[in-house]
Amino acid sequence: MQVELKRVDKDFHLRAVGSAGVAVDIDGAEAIGGHNAGARPMELFLMGLGACTSIDVISILRKQKFEIEDLSISIEGDREKEKVPSLFTDIRVHFTFKGKLDESKVKRAIELSMDKYCSATATLRKTANITYTFSIEQTDQTETH
C-alpha cells in the first residue's frame, strides 16, 4: 500500500492520493495556521475506522441476504490531554441502520467486524478502548432472506 501527499498551500493544506487515484484534502486546525481546507489527520483515523467497519458489516449482512436501505455511523474519540503525542484513549462508535433487518444478525455482523475483521479497529485498539452501539429503523422492505 502506498499513498502520495503534496503540499497545496504555504501552510498545512495537503492533498493525499491513494492507489485508486482519489484525492483527499488534509489541513491543520485554524489555531495552528490551517485554513479548514481538509480533514484533520486524527479525524482521518476515525473516518478510516468507520469506513473499514462499514465495509465489513455491509458485506457480512449482504452474504446473509439482508439489504441495508441506509447506514450512518457516528464516531467520537477522546484523546490524551496535555500530552504529545496525544493518542486516542476512548472511541465510541454508533451505527444507525435503516431496513428490514434482524437485530441479532446486525449485532453479530458488528461484533465480527469490530472484534475480528476490521484492521483499523485492531490498530486503534492498541491505545484506545473502543465501544460500539447500534440502532435500527425497521422498514417494510421485502426481505430476501
N, C-alpha and C positions, 0 to 999 in steps of 0.2 A: 504494500500500500504506500502510495506517495501522494503528497499534496504540494502545491506551489503557492507561495504568498508573494504579493508585490505591494509595495507601498504606493498609496494613491495620492496622498497629500503630504504637506510638510510636517504633519503631526503624527497621529496614530492610526489613521484610516488605512486599512489593508484590504486587499481583495485576495481571497483564497480560492483556488480551483482544484478540485479533486479529479479522479480518474474519469468521471463521466463528463467532465468539461463544464460543470455547472459552477458559477461563481457565487461566493458568499462574502458579503461585506462584514468587516470586523472593525470596531473602533473602540477607543478608550472613553471613559466617563468624562463629562464636561469638567468635573472637578480637577482632573489632571491635564486638561487641554484637548480632550477629544471633542468631536462635533456631532455626536449621535448619528453618525453615518453608517452604523452597523451594529451587530450584536456584540456584546462584551465577551471576551474569551471564556469567562466562567459560566456565562449564560449558555454558551455553546456546549459545555459539558452536560448541562441539564437538558438541552434540546436533543443532544445525541442520545441520552438515556431514554427520553420519551420516544424518539423515533425508533430506536432499537427494540424496545419492548413492544411498541405498537406493531411493528412488522411481525414479531413473533406471535403476538396474540391474534392478529388478523389471520395469519397463516394457520395457526392451530384450530381456530374456530371454523375456517373455511374447510379444512380437512374433515371436520365433523358436520359439514353441510349447513352451517349456520351462516346467514348473511347479515352482516352488520350494516344497518342503514346509516349510522353516524357514529363517530368516535371522536371524543376530545379528551385531552389529558392536561391536567393542571399539575405543575411541579413547583414545589417551594424548597429552597435549600438554605440552610443556615451554615455560616462559615465561622471559623475561629475568629475571635475578636482580638484586635491589637497584637496580631501575630503575623509574621512574614516567613514563609508563605502562609496564606490564610486558606487552609483546606476546608472542604465541606465536612461538617460533623453530623448533620441530620438532613435527610432528604425525604420529603413526603410527596407521594405520587397519588393522584386521584384520577381514575378512569371514569368517564361518563359515556355509556353506551346507549344507542337507540336501536331498537329492533325487537323481533320476537326471538328472545334468547333465553336459554336455560341458565339460571343463576349459578348452579353448581358447575356447569361446563365453563362459564365465563371465569369463575373463581379459579378453577383448575388451570385454565389457559394462562391466567395472570401469574399464578404460582409457578408454573413451569417456566415461563419467560423470566420472571424476576429471580427465581432461585436456581435455574439450571442453564437456560439458553442465552440470555442477554449478556453479551460481553461488556457493554457499557456499565451495566449494574455490577457485574463482577469486579470491574476495575474500580468504580467509585466506592464500593462496599469496603474496600481496604482501609478507608479512612472515615467513612460515614455510615451511620445507622440509616438504612433505607426502609421505609414503611410504605404500604400501599393500601388503598381502599378503592371501592368502585360502586357505581350506581347504574341502574338500567332503567331507561324509559321504555317500557314494553309497548309494542305496537301490534296491530292485527295483521302484519305481513304474513303471507302464507309461508309456512315452514317447509323446507325441502328435506327435512331430516327423516 
